[in-house]
């Protein structure tokens, strides 16, 4: 009952505002497009990154709900992506037009640039939120980074082999970490997380059924979205009370 009451209060008592679209440069001067969802410039930020063949539109629904937890959100178009929810990936289109490489790993510089952009407008610690390939990249970017408060990773994996082995960058993990996976992904994700301390790790797997790959598991039209949200909200409650 207390958990249900907490969720109800969080989602109903805080007003949210619509987003506006901004741009900022990556380290190679490629302009990155992002949607800024801002309640109050003095609130901390969650930076949201999409999965493969997707765009910042992956978070049109999710960002509004996260704002009700007392955060601003920045949903970013990475250079590896296409379109979702009728939102085209403008960063990927620019990269292709400029004949820049657009592999998953090439998007890492956009994640770093997004962190630097938020640091330029806020002195609060940042939460990184990734989906599929970007979930893996935010896990790497967050570890041992003093600007990052916590990391949220939906369906991370070893998407970069042989060029990069993600597990090599996860030793002595030092951030609260929320990870969600499908039941099929669970054994691979368990192996990936084997060196992350249990005191930091919060691992969600559906209690019934296969589940949904990536952050789309949070969409309202997904059958288990309420269960996923409950697990995620408990993680937020934990990191804000510690």
C-alpha positions as a Python dict, from the first residue, in 0.01 Angstrom:
ca = {
    (1, 'X'): (0, 0, 0),
    (2, 'X'): (280, 247, 86),
    (3, 'X'): (455, 175, -246),
    (4, 'X'): (129, 222, -440),
    (5, 'X'): (63, 550, -258),
    (6, 'X'): (417, 669, -332),
    (7, 'X'): (373, 595, -704),
    (8, 'X'): (36, 771, -712),
    (9, 'X'): (172, 1083, -544),
    (10, 'X'): (479, 1096, -769),
    (11, 'X'): (283, 1066, -1092),
    (12, 'X'): (-9, 1293, -1008),
    (13, 'X'): (120, 1587, -804),
    (14, 'X'): (391, 1737, -1025),
    (15, 'X'): (320, 1950, -1327),
    (16, 'X'): (525, 1892, -1641),
    (17, 'X'): (595, 2104, -1944),
    (18, 'X'): (639, 2020, -2311),
    (19, 'X'): (980, 1977, -2468),
    (20, 'X'): (1169, 2198, -2709),
    (21, 'X'): (1437, 2089, -2952),
    (22, 'X'): (1798, 2203, -2919),
    (23, 'X'): (2131, 2130, -3085),
    (24, 'X'): (2489, 2118, -2959),
    (25, 'X'): (2816, 1993, -3113),
    (26, 'X'): (2983, 1657, -3070),
    (27, 'X'): (3362, 1642, -3044),
    (28, 'X'): (3396, 1617, -3423),
    (29, 'X'): (3164, 1920, -3466),
    (30, 'X'): (2866, 1713, -3581),
    (31, 'X'): (2552, 1888, -3456),
    (32, 'X'): (2352, 1670, -3219),
    (33, 'X'): (1975, 1715, -3200),
    (34, 'X'): (1802, 1659, -2866),
    (35, 'X'): (1467, 1727, -2703),
    (36, 'X'): (1496, 1919, -2376),
    (37, 'X'): (1220, 1852, -2122),
    (38, 'X'): (1272, 2113, -1853),
    (39, 'X'): (1066, 2158, -1537),
    (40, 'X'): (1309, 2388, -1359),
    (41, 'X'): (1667, 2466, -1454),
    (42, 'X'): (1776, 2397, -1095),
    (43, 'X'): (1657, 2034, -1102),
    (44, 'X'): (1901, 1751, -1195),
    (45, 'X'): (1901, 1595, -1541),
    (46, 'X'): (1844, 1250, -1685),
    (47, 'X'): (2003, 1206, -2029),
    (48, 'X'): (1811, 957, -2244),
    (49, 'X'): (1966, 759, -2530),
    (50, 'X'): (1781, 537, -2778),
    (51, 'X'): (1832, 190, -2924),
    (52, 'X'): (1936, 86, -3276),
    (53, 'X'): (1740, 228, -3573),
    (54, 'X'): (1565, 467, -3335),
    (55, 'X'): (1563, 834, -3233),
    (56, 'X'): (1491, 1069, -2945),
    (57, 'X'): (1124, 993, -3015),
    (58, 'X'): (1170, 671, -2817),
    (59, 'X'): (1122, 884, -2504),
    (60, 'X'): (822, 1102, -2598),
    (61, 'X'): (611, 925, -2335),
    (62, 'X'): (879, 814, -2090),
    (63, 'X'): (1043, 1155, -2045),
    (64, 'X'): (715, 1313, -1933),
    (65, 'X'): (674, 1049, -1664),
    (66, 'X'): (1034, 1085, -1549),
    (67, 'X'): (984, 1459, -1511),
    (68, 'X'): (724, 1385, -1246),
    (69, 'X'): (1002, 1239, -1034),
    (70, 'X'): (1164, 1582, -1014),
    (71, 'X'): (1409, 1569, -1304),
    (72, 'X'): (1471, 1753, -1627),
    (73, 'X'): (1528, 1522, -1924),
    (74, 'X'): (1738, 1546, -2238),
    (75, 'X'): (1643, 1290, -2507),
    (76, 'X'): (1927, 1269, -2758),
    (77, 'X'): (1951, 1165, -3122),
    (78, 'X'): (2269, 959, -3152),
    (79, 'X'): (2442, 928, -3490),
    (80, 'X'): (2352, 560, -3514),
    (81, 'X'): (1974, 548, -3558),
    (82, 'X'): (1676, 617, -3785),
    (83, 'X'): (1321, 693, -3671),
    (84, 'X'): (1059, 604, -3412),
    (85, 'X'): (719, 743, -3312),
    (86, 'X'): (727, 958, -3628),
    (87, 'X'): (1041, 1135, -3503),
    (88, 'X'): (1332, 1125, -3745),
    (89, 'X'): (1687, 1098, -3612),
    (90, 'X'): (1834, 1430, -3723),
    (91, 'X'): (2184, 1360, -3591),
    (92, 'X'): (2207, 1038, -3793),
    (93, 'X'): (2085, 1220, -4105),
    (94, 'X'): (2351, 1489, -4061),
    (95, 'X'): (2622, 1229, -4003),
    (96, 'X'): (2525, 1044, -4320),
    (97, 'X'): (2513, 1369, -4514),
    (98, 'X'): (2862, 1456, -4392),
    (99, 'X'): (2985, 1102, -4471),
    (100, 'X'): (3078, 1041, -4107),
    (101, 'X'): (3082, 683, -3970),
    (102, 'X'): (2766, 586, -3785),
    (103, 'X'): (2843, 260, -3606),
    (104, 'X'): (2726, 200, -3251),
    (105, 'X'): (3072, 281, -3118),
    (106, 'X'): (3083, 607, -3312),
    (107, 'X'): (2786, 719, -3101),
    (108, 'X'): (3001, 708, -2789),
    (109, 'X'): (3138, 1056, -2866),
    (110, 'X'): (2778, 1186, -2880),
    (111, 'X'): (2713, 1050, -2532),
    (112, 'X'): (3023, 1225, -2401),
    (113, 'X'): (2914, 1548, -2574),
    (114, 'X'): (2567, 1518, -2420),
    (115, 'X'): (2714, 1484, -2072),
    (116, 'X'): (2935, 1786, -2134),
    (117, 'X'): (2639, 1988, -2260),
    (118, 'X'): (2436, 1917, -1947),
    (119, 'X'): (2739, 1999, -1732),
    (120, 'X'): (2753, 2338, -1907),
    (121, 'X'): (2398, 2424, -1794),
    (122, 'X'): (2376, 2245, -1459),
    (123, 'X'): (2599, 2179, -1160),
    (124, 'X'): (2391, 1880, -1047),
    (125, 'X'): (2500, 1520, -1091),
    (126, 'X'): (2354, 1344, -1394),
    (127, 'X'): (2165, 1016, -1444),
    (128, 'X'): (2242, 832, -1768),
    (129, 'X'): (1964, 624, -1926),
    (130, 'X'): (2031, 392, -2222),
    (131, 'X'): (1843, 144, -2439),
    (132, 'X'): (2005, -159, -2606),
    (133, 'X'): (2338, -54, -2759),
    (134, 'X'): (2326, 284, -2584),
    (135, 'X'): (2256, 104, -2254),
    (136, 'X'): (2597, -57, -2290),
    (137, 'X'): (2761, 275, -2375),
    (138, 'X'): (2610, 457, -2075),
    (139, 'X'): (2727, 180, -1843),
    (140, 'X'): (3080, 242, -1967),
    (141, 'X'): (3045, 621, -1959),
    (142, 'X'): (2906, 623, -1606),
    (143, 'X'): (3166, 406, -1436),
    (144, 'X'): (3428, 609, -1246),
    (145, 'X'): (3276, 934, -1376),
    (146, 'X'): (3233, 1184, -1089),
    (147, 'X'): (2965, 1376, -1281),
    (148, 'X'): (2731, 1075, -1293),
    (149, 'X'): (2500, 990, -1004),
    (150, 'X'): (2347, 668, -1138),
    (151, 'X'): (2302, 463, -1455),
    (152, 'X'): (1988, 303, -1601),
    (153, 'X'): (2042, 41, -1872),
    (154, 'X'): (1763, -138, -2060),
    (155, 'X'): (1888, -450, -2242),
    (156, 'X'): (2264, -390, -2238),
    (157, 'X'): (2494, -639, -2409),
    (158, 'X'): (2823, -699, -2585),
    (159, 'X'): (2720, -521, -2904),
    (160, 'X'): (3068, -403, -3004),
    (161, 'X'): (3282, -715, -3033),
    (162, 'X'): (3555, -756, -3137),
    (163, 'X'): (3639, -383, -3129),
    (164, 'X'): (3534, -341, -2767),
    (165, 'X'): (3453, -583, -2484),
    (166, 'X'): (3217, -398, -2252),
    (167, 'X'): (3278, -623, -1953),
    (168, 'X'): (3640, -502, -1944),
    (169, 'X'): (3512, -154, -1853),
    (170, 'X'): (3276, -260, -1574),
    (171, 'X'): (3523, -371, -1308),
    (172, 'X'): (3493, -203, -967),
    (173, 'X'): (3168, -42, -1073),
    (174, 'X'): (3105, 261, -856),
    (175, 'X'): (2752, 382, -939),
    (176, 'X'): (2401, 268, -848),
    (177, 'X'): (2295, 69, -1154),
    (178, 'X'): (1947, -29, -1269),
    (179, 'X'): (1943, -294, -1542),
    (180, 'X'): (1639, -441, -1716),
    (181, 'X'): (1642, -733, -1957),
    (182, 'X'): (1408, -982, -2119),
    (183, 'X'): (1405, -1339, -1991),
    (184, 'X'): (1595, -1448, -2303),
    (185, 'X'): (1864, -1184, -2243),
    (186, 'X'): (1900, -1262, -1872),
    (187, 'X'): (2187, -1517, -1885),
    (188, 'X'): (2397, -1294, -2110),
    (189, 'X'): (2330, -986, -1897),
    (190, 'X'): (2407, -1184, -1580),
    (191, 'X'): (2748, -1267, -1723),
    (192, 'X'): (2805, -905, -1824),
    (193, 'X'): (2723, -787, -1471),
    (194, 'X'): (2909, -1060, -1285),
    (195, 'X'): (3164, -819, -1136),
    (196, 'X'): (2917, -547, -1035),
    (197, 'X'): (2865, -541, -658),
    (198, 'X'): (2519, -655, -543),
    (199, 'X'): (2487, -346, -322),
    (200, 'X'): (2485, -129, -637),
    (201, 'X'): (2298, -351, -881),
    (202, 'X'): (1922, -349, -927),
    (203, 'X'): (1833, -610, -1192),
    (204, 'X'): (1480, -632, -1330),
    (205, 'X'): (1357, -933, -1530),
    (206, 'X'): (985, -987, -1603),
    (207, 'X'): (809, -1207, -1349),
    (208, 'X'): (595, -1360, -1622),
    (209, 'X'): (654, -1374, -1997),
    (210, 'X'): (943, -1278, -2223),
    (211, 'X'): (944, -900, -2178),
    (212, 'X'): (1037, -626, -2425),
    (213, 'X'): (1385, -538, -2550),
    (214, 'X'): (1507, -190, -2461),
    (215, 'X'): (1330, 108, -2308),
    (216, 'X'): (1012, 34, -2503),
    (217, 'X'): (934, -192, -2206),
    (218, 'X'): (821, 128, -2030),
    (219, 'X'): (567, 227, -2296),
    (220, 'X'): (209, 228, -2172),
    (221, 'X'): (93, -3, -2452),
    (222, 'X'): (324, -283, -2332),
    (223, 'X'): (150, -536, -2110),
    (224, 'X'): (415, -542, -1837),
    (225, 'X'): (495, -170, -1834),
    (226, 'X'): (343, -113, -1487),
    (227, 'X'): (567, -383, -1340),
    (228, 'X'): (873, -230, -1508),
    (229, 'X'): (782, 118, -1387),
    (230, 'X'): (734, -7, -1031),
    (231, 'X'): (1082, -159, -1029),
    (232, 'X'): (1233, 158, -1177),
    (233, 'X'): (1049, 386, -933),
    (234, 'X'): (1179, 186, -639),
    (235, 'X'): (1530, 237, -777),
    (236, 'X'): (1474, 613, -794),
    (237, 'X'): (1336, 612, -440),
    (238, 'X'): (1647, 424, -325),
    (239, 'X'): (1900, 660, -484),
    (240, 'X'): (1719, 972, -362),
    (241, 'X'): (1702, 854, 1),
    (242, 'X'): (2056, 715, 36),
}
